[in-house]
Amino acid sequence: MAPSKDPAKNAAPTTGKLTVKQEREQRRQVKVAAFKKEQARSKRNRMIGIWGAVAGSVLAVGLVAAIVVVTSIPKTDPSTIELTGLQTWDVPGAVHVDPQPVDYEADYGMNPPAGGPHWGAWLNCGIYTEPQENERAVHALEHGAVWVTYNPDQVTGGELDTLRDRMPKTYSILSPYPGLDSPVVASAWGAQITMDDVKDERLDAFVAKYWQSGTAPELGAACTGAVDGPGRIR
């Protein structure tokens, strides 16, 4: 019988088995799929590792910052601070005598004053280049401020800049006090120290002990919104 012209009839009979070539291709496809799966898993693990490291770094930085903040908070009890040369007075508060001037040196042995009767309007806290009225500055002390005075004949130039830089940003007054016996005097309500050097470390201790301290009769009352004395620069 002559061969049929239909190619399909001339093809080898189908047995249902894969050829060797087909088996190799099938195994290759399985390996490729497994390789791609392993690549995806590795990439996923790398990303998890990277984000974990980033998160760990952020956490570490946060912990360091928290430690710095916590450790920078003063923990000293002001009542335990000892100050060499500290002088204190027991003076009454809330006594307004304006417009009558007060002779603090004759009446209380204070120069500059560190408390006592005063005028009704306080001196706004700040840095001043001119002398201020005692009675208004004392009222600011009653509100918990620290008043640092200096002899303008002895403290000038760079020393004055140093003194200004050491002042608290709020609830503090710095002003010249002509005729002062010492180069620098720091006063709070009922307390005072004298200093020969603008870098005297006792100034920081005095501020820590008396700035906004419980010794002030009207602690926390405003140190702004009243009277700006002459020569206020900030």
Beta strands, then each sheet from edge to edge (+ up, - down):
strand 1: 87-88
strand 2: 126-127
strand 3: 146-150
strand 4: 172-176
strand 5: 184-188
strand 6: 191-195
sheet 1: 1+ 6- 5+ 3- 4- 2-
end
